[in-house]
Amino acid sequence: MWKNYIKISWRNLLNKKGFAFINIGGLAIGMASALLILLLVQHEWSMDRFHSKKDRVFRAMNKAEFNGEVHVWGSTPKPLGPALKEEYPEIEAISRLSDMGDILFTVDNLKVMAKGAFVDTDFLRMFDFPLIAGDKQSVFKNPTDIVITQDFAKRLFGSADALGKTVLVNNAETFTVTGLLDDLPSNTQFEFDYLVPWSYMEKLGWSDDYWGNNSVETYVELHAQADPLLVGEKIKGITKRHSEDEDTEVILHAMPNWWLYSKFENGEIAGGRIEMIRLYGIIAGFILLIACINFMNLTTARSEKRAKEVGIRKVVGAGKMALVYQFLIESIIISAMAGVIALGIVQLILPYFNLMMERSLAIDYASLWFWLGVLGFVLLTGVLAGSYPAFFLSSFMPSKVLKGTFRKVHAKVNPRKILVVLQFTIAIILMVSTLVIHKQISHGKDRENGYDRNNLIYIPLTDDIKQHYGVIKQELMNARTVKSMTRTLSPLTEIWSNTWGIGWEGKDPNDKTVFNRFHVDEGIVKTAGLTLVSGRDLDLERFPSDSLAMLLNESAVKAMGFEEPLGQIVTDSNTDYHVVGVVKDFIMIDPFERIEPLMLAGVRSGNWTNVAHLKFNPNLSTAEALESTKEVFGKYNPDFPFEYTFVDEAYAKKFEESQRSAQLAASFAFLTIFISCLGLFGLSAYMAETRTKEIGIRKVLGASVASLTSLLSKDFVLLVLISCVIAFPVAWWAMSQFLKSFAYRINLDWWLFALAGIGAVLIALLTVSSQAIKTALMNPVNSLKDE
């Protein structure tokens, strides 16, 4: 019986190749889109969930109340980890992690820059990063031991065995490779080329016992029998017990939640990337649903051609369920074909999808679970797409079918019309969402950032550059390569330090406003192109005391309540700074958020500075300025490669995540519209088929082609208009929720909805017009000759 079902289904497909092509193509596109999204969802869901101790490892985080709001942040003091392990027997192991930034590695004449971190000895025992060579128990026995990844080993030593080799770090210390790690998987948040022991940080004198310096990440592994809730309750007051000046609590954040639930509101987990994952999952479901609706419409459009087949089968004794099985098998066969094509499409598009999303997604064809998932996916799609046509076609009454009276030609509401309305409702929602996201991104890009990004670069400061900074600056100025140059704590586009522990005259003792720190050298206003509201720039040549001077932004002045900020004394870390100027607010972190209070504190002899900003002479080409700068830096910093970053490029990266979301939304909207149009084509074909004789009679009575085309098209326009009525409130609500996450945001203008609606109507008209015109041009003799 089943063999017969398959044979008949295959014969029907061969007899209607055009129908099969459209049906299989529509399903394949929908399935490929859903598979791509599901690959992304699976990747995001699996982030750092491959570690065997994932249920026992936690990240220690700080929690404190500032001006009525509870904040949670991940940086912790260096002594926290050892204190936790020493004082609480429930804690089996701890490891701190402190980023080392870009470090120079030298092997013979080869020089390579790489990023790594200081970690405690238990790090590799807590996390499952496979060690290809070396012993986890002893890789960090000495302060100058180093563990490197396989990829980094190839960069340093080629194909030679790296274990036991030595490498010179920053031209200062020789390290011995004691461990070789497998390359980090793509589904981990950790990013490093090498790891060095915490004992080396202690050797450098960089490790401290100050509980107010939140600068490292702290990871905690609990004993298998320990209750995380009870341990969390016990440890929350550890910082207060060790430091009377600190009023923060310690909380534990479970490893499975690090990536998906990283957002905190008022001290509690409030979501994070899980919201985007859910949205992706919903969109994948919608796209697949739309593809299935398209299949249903195209199948039911052929109902008249299959009706007599059903009637004859029933007359000769076929039961309803036998017919249901027949049509479901036909649907599953089409779904299987579409699935094979979908896999090919995914494999073809995956490299471009990875490039757009900045991910490393891949299909594991060797996995049994993958093939079981594909089989389930195909069966689910086949049953979902074929269920309505199967029960619809199998329900025909033989007496009505064989007389040709089973159709409801002028039904105002039927399942097919409802399905098309659903398709276009989803499509219009996605169209509106795409327009809103693009407008929001443009809104952020067009926002005045408060400084001049043109011809501005920054360069990391090495010890040699710091030592010869004055000479380097003078040579570049004398050569007219740069207009100005200054040193800062961080790049203009980043904040590396903040504090709530500053003082000023008249400060409320309960005020815990957080101020961003930006230590700067003289000439910061000129170099960055900041706008002075009052006062002056820092100038150590004219005012040597400016090493203890400070500039404030407008938000800081407002937060401090100064009516006249110039000359005020601001105390930070037991150092008194006198305010010499106020600059207009400028964007350093997020273009979509409000600008935080900022202190631009002067420095003495380059202390607290990590990068140099250079403003190129606009009369020189960029290539000329870079070549001249490279030559000067190469003279005084010969052991390090010349590395630089354009500030405008760094600023543009702030929009990359939003742009990826916009591209994804636009792609989904296009696919939804495309598949919806196939469904609309199916419905128009069905309507034309059921009204062929009516059109013939109208033409005989004198109806024009234009009037007939309008007659056939108006129903579809009405369906799209109904979709707009449903979609607009849903889209408005969804986008209102989306925009709430931005402090600097657009208004939901009416024209965004009008544009999406007009676009949907035009697309619908273009889709059905060809079928409508074809039917209107048909010779009435052909349609009426059997009457």
C-alpha positions in Angstrom: 0.0 0.0 0.0 2.7 2.5 1.0 4.6 1.6 -2.1 1.5 2.4 -4.2 1.1 5.7 -2.3 4.6 6.7 -3.2 4.3 5.7 -6.8 1.1 7.7 -7.3 2.6 10.7 -5.5 5.7 10.6 -7.7 3.5 10.3 -10.9 1.5 13.3 -9.8 4.6 15.4 -9.4 5.9 14.4 -12.8 2.6 15.2 -14.4 2.6 18.7 -13.0 6.3 19.8 -13.2 5.5 23.5 -13.0 3.4 23.1 -9.9 6.1 20.8 -8.3 8.9 23.3 -9.1 7.1 26.2 -7.4 6.0 24.1 -4.5 9.4 22.5 -3.9 11.2 25.8 -4.5 9.1 27.7 -2.1 9.5 25.1 0.6 13.2 24.8 0.0 13.7 28.6 0.4 11.7 28.6 3.6 13.4 25.5 5.0 16.9 26.9 4.1 16.1 30.2 5.9 14.8 28.4 9.0 17.9 26.1 9.0 20.2 29.1 8.9 18.5 30.8 11.7 18.4 27.6 13.8 22.1 27.1 13.2 22.6 30.6 14.6 20.3 29.9 17.5 22.0 26.6 18.3 25.4 28.3 18.2 24.3 31.1 20.6 22.6 28.6 22.9 25.7 26.4 23.1 28.1 29.3 24.2 30.3 27.9 27.0 27.9 25.0 27.6 30.4 22.4 26.5 32.4 22.6 29.8 31.8 19.5 31.9 31.7 21.6 35.1 29.3 24.2 33.7 26.8 23.6 36.5 29.5 24.1 39.2 31.4 27.1 37.8 30.2 30.6 38.5 31.5 34.1 37.8 31.7 36.3 40.8 30.1 39.7 40.2 29.6 42.9 42.2 26.3 44.3 43.2 25.7 47.8 44.7 23.1 50.5 44.9 23.8 53.9 43.4 21.4 56.8 43.8 18.4 54.5 44.2 19.3 52.0 41.4 21.0 48.6 41.9 23.8 47.9 39.5 25.7 44.7 38.7 29.1 44.5 37.0 31.6 41.8 36.3 34.9 43.3 37.3 36.1 42.4 40.8 39.0 43.2 43.1 42.1 41.0 42.8 42.0 39.7 46.4 38.4 38.4 46.1 39.3 35.0 44.6 41.9 33.9 47.1 39.7 35.1 50.0 36.7 33.1 48.7 38.7 29.9 48.5 40.3 30.4 51.9 37.2 31.3 53.8 34.5 29.0 52.3 35.0 25.2 52.2 32.2 24.9 49.6 34.5 26.5 47.0 36.8 23.9 45.5 38.8 26.2 43.2 39.1 29.8 41.9 40.7 31.5 39.0 41.2 35.2 38.3 41.6 36.4 34.7 43.2 39.7 33.7 43.5 40.7 30.1 47.1 41.5 29.0 46.2 43.3 25.8 48.6 43.2 22.8 52.0 41.8 23.7 55.0 41.4 21.4 56.4 37.9 21.1 59.9 37.4 19.5 61.3 34.1 18.2 64.6 34.6 16.5 63.8 37.3 13.9 60.1 36.7 14.0 58.0 39.3 15.8 54.3 38.6 16.5 51.6 40.6 18.4 49.1 38.6 20.3 46.5 38.9 23.1 46.3 36.8 26.2 45.7 36.8 30.0 47.0 36.3 33.4 45.2 33.3 35.1 45.4 31.3 38.3 46.7 27.7 38.2 43.2 26.2 38.4 42.0 27.9 35.2 42.6 25.0 32.9 41.2 22.5 35.4 38.0 24.5 35.7 37.4 24.9 32.0 37.5 22.3 29.3 40.0 23.8 26.9 41.8 20.6 25.7 45.6 20.5 26.4 47.2 18.8 23.4 50.6 18.8 25.1 51.7 19.4 28.7 50.3 18.6 32.1 47.4 20.7 33.5 48.7 20.1 37.0 52.1 21.7 36.3 51.9 24.0 33.3 52.0 27.1 35.6 54.7 25.8 38.0 57.0 28.8 37.3 56.1 32.5 36.8 57.7 32.4 33.3 55.7 29.4 32.1 53.3 30.0 29.2 50.5 28.0 27.6 49.7 28.9 24.0 47.1 27.8 21.5 47.9 25.5 18.5 47.2 28.3 16.0 49.5 30.7 17.9 52.2 28.0 18.1 52.1 27.7 14.3 52.5 31.4 14.0 55.5 31.4 16.3 57.3 28.1 15.4 55.7 26.8 12.2 55.4 23.0 12.1 58.0 22.5 14.8 57.1 21.1 18.2 56.4 24.1 20.4 56.6 22.3 23.8 59.7 23.3 25.7 60.6 26.2 23.3 61.4 29.7 24.6 60.0 33.0 23.5 60.9 36.6 24.3 57.9 38.6 25.6 57.9 42.4 25.1 61.7 42.3 24.8 61.9 41.9 28.5 61.3 38.4 29.7 61.9 34.9 28.3 59.0 32.4 28.7 59.1 28.6 28.3 56.2 27.0 26.5 54.9 24.4 29.0 51.5 23.6 27.4 49.8 23.6 24.0 46.1 24.2 23.9 43.8 23.1 21.1 42.4 26.1 19.3 39.4 27.6 21.1 36.0 26.6 19.8 33.8 29.2 18.2 31.2 28.9 20.9 33.1 30.3 23.8 33.3 33.9 25.1 37.0 33.5 26.0 39.5 35.0 23.6 43.2 34.5 24.1 46.3 33.2 22.2 48.2 32.5 25.4 47.9 32.2 29.1 50.5 33.1 31.8 50.3 32.4 35.5 49.1 34.9 38.1 52.5 34.5 39.8 54.0 36.5 36.9 51.7 39.4 37.6 52.9 39.2 41.2 56.5 39.2 40.0 55.8 42.4 38.0 54.2 44.0 41.1 50.9 44.4 39.4 48.8 42.3 41.8 47.4 44.2 44.8 45.2 43.6 47.8 43.1 46.7 47.4 39.4 45.8 47.6 38.3 49.0 45.9 40.1 48.3 42.6 37.7 46.3 40.5 39.8 45.3 37.5 39.8 41.5 37.0 37.3 38.7 36.4 36.9 36.1 39.1 35.7 32.5 38.5 34.5 30.1 41.2 34.1 26.3 41.1 31.9 24.8 43.8 32.1 21.3 45.2 29.7 18.9 43.6 27.5 18.8 46.8 27.4 22.5 47.4 24.2 24.4 47.0 24.8 27.5 44.9 22.0 29.5 46.5 23.3 28.8 50.0 26.9 29.6 49.0 25.7 32.8 47.3 24.0 33.9 50.4 27.1 33.2 52.5 29.6 35.1 50.4 27.6 38.2 49.5 29.1 40.3 52.3 32.8 39.3 51.9 33.8 42.7 50.4 32.2 44.7 53.2 34.0 42.5 55.8 37.4 43.1 54.2 37.0 46.8 53.4 35.0 49.3 55.4 35.1 51.7 52.5 33.3 49.4 50.1 29.5 48.9 50.1 29.2 46.2 47.5 27.9 42.7 47.6 29.3 39.7 45.7 26.9 37.5 43.7 27.4 34.3 41.7 26.4 34.2 38.0 26.0 30.6 36.6 28.1 29.7 33.6 25.1 28.7 31.4 23.7 32.2 31.9 26.9 34.1 31.0 26.1 34.6 27.4 22.3 34.4 27.2 21.3 36.2 30.5 23.9 38.9 30.8 21.5 41.8 31.4 20.7 43.0 34.9 18.0 45.4 35.9 17.8 46.6 39.5 20.2 43.9 40.6 18.3 41.0 39.0 18.7 39.0 35.8 16.5 40.7 33.2 17.4 38.8 30.0 20.1 39.6 27.5 20.9 37.8 24.3 18.2 35.2 25.1 15.7 37.9 23.9 17.3 37.9 20.5 17.5 34.1 20.4 13.8 33.9 21.1 13.1 36.5 18.4 15.3 34.5 15.9 13.4 31.3 16.8 10.0 33.0 16.3 11.2 34.4 12.9 12.4 30.9 11.9 9.0 29.5 12.8 7.2 32.3 10.9 9.3 31.8 7.7 8.7 28.1 7.8 5.0 28.7 8.5 4.8 31.1 5.5 6.5 28.5 3.3 4.0 25.9 4.5 1.1 28.3 3.9 2.4 28.8 0.4 2.4 25.0 -0.2 -1.2 24.8 1.1 -2.4 27.6 -1.2 -0.7 26.1 -4.2 -2.1 22.7 -3.5 -5.6 23.8 -2.9 -5.4 25.9 -6.1 -5.4 22.6 -7.9 -8.4 21.3 -6.0 -10.7 21.1 -9.1 -8.1 19.0 -11.0 -7.7 16.6 -8.0 -11.4 16.6 -7.1 -12.6 14.1 -9.7 -9.6 11.9 -8.7 -10.8 12.0 -5.1 -14.4 11.4 -6.2 -13.6 8.3 -8.3 -11.4 6.9 -5.5 -14.2 7.2 -3.0 -16.7 5.7 -5.4 -14.5 2.6 -5.8 -14.1 2.2 -2.0 -11.3 4.4 -0.8 -11.7 5.6 2.7 -11.0 9.1 3.9 -7.9 8.2 5.9 -6.5 6.4 2.9 -6.8 9.6 0.9 -5.3 11.6 3.8 -2.3 9.3 3.9 -2.0 9.6 0.1 -1.8 13.4 0.2 0.4 13.5 3.3 2.9 11.2 1.7 2.9 13.4 -1.4 3.5 16.4 0.9 6.4 14.6 2.7 8.0 13.6 -0.6 7.9 17.2 -1.7 9.3 18.3 1.8 12.1 15.7 1.4 13.1 17.1 -2.0 12.9 20.6 -0.6 15.0 19.5 2.4 17.8 18.2 0.1 17.7 21.5 -1.9 17.6 23.5 1.3 20.8 21.8 2.6 22.5 22.7 -0.7 21.3 26.3 -0.3 22.5 26.5 3.3 25.9 25.1 2.4 26.2 27.6 -0.5 25.1 30.6 1.6 26.7 29.7 4.9 30.1 31.4 4.2 28.3 34.7 3.4 26.0 34.3 6.4 29.0 33.8 8.7 30.6 36.9 7.2 27.5 39.0 7.8 26.9 37.7 11.4 30.7 37.4 12.3 30.2 33.8 13.4 31.8 30.4 12.5 28.7 28.3 11.9 29.1 24.9 10.3 27.0 21.8 9.6 28.3 18.6 11.3 27.4 16.1 8.6 29.1 13.3 10.7 26.7 13.8 13.6 23.8 11.3 13.9 21.9 13.9 15.9 22.1 16.3 12.9 20.6 13.7 10.5 17.9 12.8 13.1 17.1 16.5 13.4 16.9 16.9 9.6 14.6 13.9 9.3 12.4 15.3 12.1 12.5 18.8 10.4 11.5 17.3 7.0 8.6 15.2 8.5 7.3 18.1 10.6 7.4 20.4 7.6 5.7 17.8 5.3 3.0 17.1 7.8 2.5 20.8 8.6 2.3 21.8 5.0 0.2 18.9 3.8 -2.2 18.6 6.7 -4.8 21.1 5.5 -4.7 20.1 1.8 -4.9 16.4 2.8 -8.0 16.9 4.9 -9.5 19.5 2.5 -9.2 17.3 -0.6 -10.2 14.1 1.1 -13.4 15.7 2.4 -14.9 16.1 -1.1 -18.3 14.5 -1.5 -18.3 12.1 -4.6 -21.8 13.1 -5.6 -20.9 16.8 -5.7 -17.5 16.4 -7.1 -18.6 14.3 -10.1 -21.4 16.9 -10.8 -18.9 19.8 -10.5 -20.9 21.5 -7.7 -18.5 21.3 -4.8 -16.9 24.7 -5.1 -17.8 27.9 -3.3 -16.8 30.4 -5.9 -17.8 33.6 -4.2 -17.0 32.7 -0.6 -16.1 36.0 1.2 -14.1 34.2 3.8 -12.2 30.9 3.3 -9.1 29.3 4.8 -7.0 30.2 1.8 -7.7 33.9 2.2 -7.1 33.8 5.9 -3.7 32.2 5.2 -2.7 34.9 2.8 -3.7 37.6 5.3 -1.5 35.8 7.9 1.4 35.7 5.4 1.2 39.4 4.6 0.6 40.3 8.2 3.9 38.8 9.1 5.6 40.2 6.0 4.4 43.8 6.8 5.5 43.5 10.4 9.0 42.5 9.2 9.0 45.4 6.7 8.1 47.9 9.3 10.7 46.5 11.7 13.4 46.7 9.0 12.5 50.3 8.3 12.5 51.2 12.0 15.9 49.5 12.7 17.5 51.2 9.7 16.1 54.6 10.7 17.3 54.0 14.3 20.8 53.2 13.1 20.9 56.2 10.9 19.7 58.3 13.8 22.7 57.2 15.9 25.1 57.7 13.0 23.9 61.2 12.4 24.1 62.1 16.1 26.7 64.8 16.8 29.5 62.9 18.5 31.2 66.0 19.9 34.7 65.6 18.4 36.4 65.6 15.0 37.2 62.0 13.9 38.8 63.1 10.6 42.6 62.5 10.2 42.7 61.2 13.8 44.5 58.0 14.8 45.6 56.4 18.0 48.7 54.2 18.7 49.3 52.0 21.7 52.1 53.2 24.0 55.0 50.8 24.6 57.7 51.4 27.1 60.0 52.7 24.4 57.4 55.1 23.1 56.7 56.4 26.6 60.4 56.9 27.2 60.9 58.9 24.0 57.4 60.4 23.8 58.6 64.0 23.9 61.2 63.5 21.2 58.7 61.6 19.0 56.1 64.4 19.4 58.6 67.1 18.6 59.9 65.4 15.4 56.3 64.8 14.1 55.4 68.5 14.9 58.6 69.8 13.3 58.0 67.7 10.2 54.4 69.1 10.0 53.2 65.5 9.9 50.7 66.2 12.8 48.9 69.3 13.9 48.8 68.1 17.5 49.4 65.0 19.6 48.3 63.9 23.1 48.4 60.9 25.4 45.3 59.4 27.0 44.3 56.5 29.3 42.1 54.9 26.6 41.1 55.5 23.0 38.6 58.2 22.4 36.0 55.6 21.6 36.3 53.6 24.9 36.2 54.0 28.6 38.5 51.9 30.7 37.9 53.4 34.2 35.1 54.8 36.3 34.5 55.6 39.9 31.9 56.8 42.4 34.4 57.6 45.0 35.2 61.2 44.1 34.7 64.3 46.2 33.9 68.0 45.7 32.7 70.8 47.8 29.1 70.5 48.7 28.8 66.9 47.7 25.9 65.0 49.3 27.4 62.1 51.4 24.8 59.7 49.9 25.6 60.7 46.3 27.0 57.7 44.4 27.0 59.1 40.9 29.4 57.1 38.7 31.9 59.3 36.8 33.9 58.0 33.9 37.6 58.6 34.0 39.7 59.7 31.0 43.3 60.6 32.0 44.7 63.0 29.3 47.8 64.9 28.4 48.0 68.5 27.3 46.3 69.4 24.0 43.4 67.0 24.3 40.9 69.6 23.2 42.9 70.6 20.1 43.8 67.1 19.1 40.4 65.6 19.5 38.5 68.6 18.3 36.5 69.0 21.4 34.3 72.1 22.0 35.2 74.2 25.0 32.2 75.6 26.8 34.3 77.6 29.2 37.9 77.8 30.5 40.8 76.4 28.5 42.7 73.3 27.4 45.4 71.6 29.4 48.8 73.2 28.7 51.8 72.0 30.6 54.2 74.4 28.9 52.4 77.5 30.1 50.8 76.0 33.2 53.1 73.3 34.7 50.4 72.6 37.4 48.1 71.3 34.7 49.4 67.8 35.6 46.9 68.2 38.4 44.3 70.0 36.4 41.0 68.6 35.2 38.4 69.2 32.5 34.8 68.2 33.0 32.1 67.5 30.5 28.7 69.2 30.7 27.1 66.1 32.3 29.7 66.1 35.1 29.1 69.8 35.8 25.4 69.1 36.1 25.9 66.0 38.3 28.2 68.0 40.6 25.8 70.9 40.8 28.5 73.5 40.0 27.2 76.9 39.0 30.8 78.1 38.3 32.9 75.0 37.8 36.2 76.8 36.9 38.5 76.7 39.9 36.6 74.0 41.8 38.6 71.2 43.5 37.7 67.6 42.6 39.3 64.8 44.7 40.0 61.5 43.1 42.0 58.7 44.7 43.3 61.1 47.3 44.6 63.5 44.7 43.2 67.1 44.4 42.5 68.4 40.8 41.6 71.9 40.0 39.0 72.4 37.2 40.4 74.6 34.3 37.8 74.0 31.7 34.4 72.5 30.6 33.9 70.7 27.3 30.7 70.0 25.5 29.4 66.4 26.0 30.9 64.0 23.5 30.2 60.3 22.8 32.8 57.8 23.9 30.8 54.6 24.5 27.3 54.0 23.0 25.9 56.5 20.4 22.4 55.4 21.4 22.7 56.0 25.1 22.8 59.2 27.2 26.3 60.7 27.8 27.7 59.9 31.3 29.5 62.4 33.6 33.2 62.5 32.5 36.4 63.7 34.2 39.4 64.5 31.9 42.2 64.4 34.5 45.7 65.6 33.7 48.7 63.3 34.1 52.3 63.8 35.0 55.1 62.2 32.9 52.7 60.0 31.0 51.4 58.1 34.0 48.0 56.6 33.5 48.2 56.7 29.8 48.1 53.8 27.3 47.6 55.3 23.9 48.7 58.4 21.9 46.3 60.3 19.7 47.7 62.0 16.6 45.9 64.6 14.5 47.3 64.5 11.0 48.1 67.6 9.0 45.1 68.0 6.6 47.5 69.3 3.9 49.2 65.8 3.7 47.6 62.8 2.2 46.8 60.0 4.6 49.4 57.7 3.0 52.1 60.4 3.3 51.2 61.1 7.0 51.2 57.4 7.9 54.5 56.8 6.2 56.1 59.7 8.0 54.7 58.7 11.3 55.8 55.1 10.8 59.3 56.2 10.1 59.5 58.3 13.3 58.0 55.6 15.6 60.2 53.0 13.9 63.3 55.0 14.9 62.4 55.0 18.6 60.3 51.8 18.9 62.2 49.5 16.5 61.3 46.2 18.2 57.5 46.6 17.8 55.4 46.7 14.7 53.8 50.0 13.8 50.2 49.6 14.8 47.5 52.3 14.5 43.8 52.6 14.4 41.7 55.4 12.8 39.3 56.8 15.3 36.5 57.1 12.6 36.8 53.3 11.9 36.7 52.5 15.6 33.6 54.7 16.0 32.0 53.0 13.0 32.4 49.6 14.8 29.9 50.7 17.4 27.2 50.3 14.8 28.3 46.8 13.5 26.0 44.8 15.8 23.0 47.0 15.0 23.8 46.8 11.3 24.0 43.0 11.4 20.6 43.0 13.0 19.3 45.3 10.3 20.7 43.2 7.5 19.2 40.1 9.0 15.8 41.8 9.4 16.0 43.0 5.8 16.8 39.5 4.6 14.0 38.0 6.6 11.6 40.6 5.3 12.6 40.0 1.7 12.3 36.2 2.0 8.9 36.5 3.7 7.6 38.8 1.0 9.0 36.5 -1.7 7.4 33.3 -0.2 4.2 35.2 0.5 4.0 36.2 -3.2 4.3 32.6 -4.2 1.3 31.9 -1.9 -0.6 34.8 -3.4 0.2 33.5 -6.8 -1.3 30.2 -5.8 -4.5 31.9 -4.5 -4.8 34.0 -7.7 -4.4 30.9 -9.8 -7.2 29.2 -7.8 -9.5 32.3 -8.1 -8.9 32.6 -11.8 -9.5 28.9 -12.2 -12.9 29.0 -10.3 -14.0 32.1 -12.2 -13.0 31.2 -15.8 -16.6 30.8 -17.0 -17.7 33.9 -15.2 -15.0 35.9 -16.9 -16.0 34.4 -20.3 -19.6 35.5 -19.8 -18.5 39.0 -18.7 -16.4 39.3 -21.9 -19.3 38.2 -24.1 -21.4 40.9 -22.4 -18.8 43.6 -23.2 -16.5 43.8 -20.2 -13.1 45.3 -21.0 -9.8 43.7 -20.1 -9.0 46.6 -17.7 -12.3 46.1 -15.8 -11.8 42.4 -15.6 -8.2 42.8 -14.4 -9.5 45.2 -11.7 -12.2 42.8 -10.8 -9.7 39.9 -10.2 -7.2 42.1 -8.4 -9.3 44.0 -6.0 -9.9 41.0 -3.7 -6.2 40.6 -3.3 -5.6 44.3 -2.5 -8.4 44.0 0.1 -6.6 41.0 1.7 -3.3 43.1 1.9 -5.2 46.0 3.4 -6.7 43.7 6.0 -3.2 42.5 6.7 -2.1 46.1 7.2 -4.9 46.8 9.7 -3.7 43.7 11.7 0.0 44.2 11.2 0.3 48.0 12.0 -0.7 47.8 15.7 1.5 44.7 16.3 4.5 46.3 14.6 3.9 49.5 16.5 3.9 47.6 19.8 6.9 45.5 18.9 9.0 48.4 17.7 8.0 50.5 20.8 9.4 47.8 23.0 12.5 47.6 20.8 13.2 51.3 21.0 12.8 51.4 24.8 16.2 49.9 25.0 17.7 53.0 23.5 18.0 56.3 25.4 18.6 58.2 22.2 15.9 57.0 19.8 13.6 57.9 16.9 9.9 58.5 17.0 7.6 56.0 15.3 6.5 58.2 12.4 3.3 57.3 10.5 5.1 57.3 7.2 7.2 54.2 8.2 3.9 52.2 8.4 2.5 53.9 5.3 5.6 53.0 3.3 5.5 49.4 4.3 1.7 49.2 3.5 2.1 50.8 0.1 5.0 48.6 -0.7 3.0 45.5 0.3 0.1 46.6 -1.9 2.3 47.2 -4.9 4.1 43.9 -4.5 0.7 42.1 -4.3 -0.6 43.9 -7.4 2.6 43.0 -9.3 2.2 39.3 -8.2 -1.4 38.9 -9.2 -1.5 41.2 -12.2 0.1 38.7 -14.6 -2.5 36.0 -13.7 -5.3 38.5 -13.8 -4.4 39.9 -17.2 -3.8 36.4 -18.6 -7.4 35.3 -17.4 -8.9 38.6 -18.7 -7.3 38.0 -22.2 -8.6 34.5 -22.4 -10.9 33.7 -25.4 -14.4 33.3 -24.0 -15.1 30.6 -26.7 -12.6 28.3 -24.9 -14.0 28.8 -21.5 -17.7 28.5 -22.5 -17.5 25.8 -25.2 -18.4 22.9 -22.8 -21.6 24.6 -21.6 
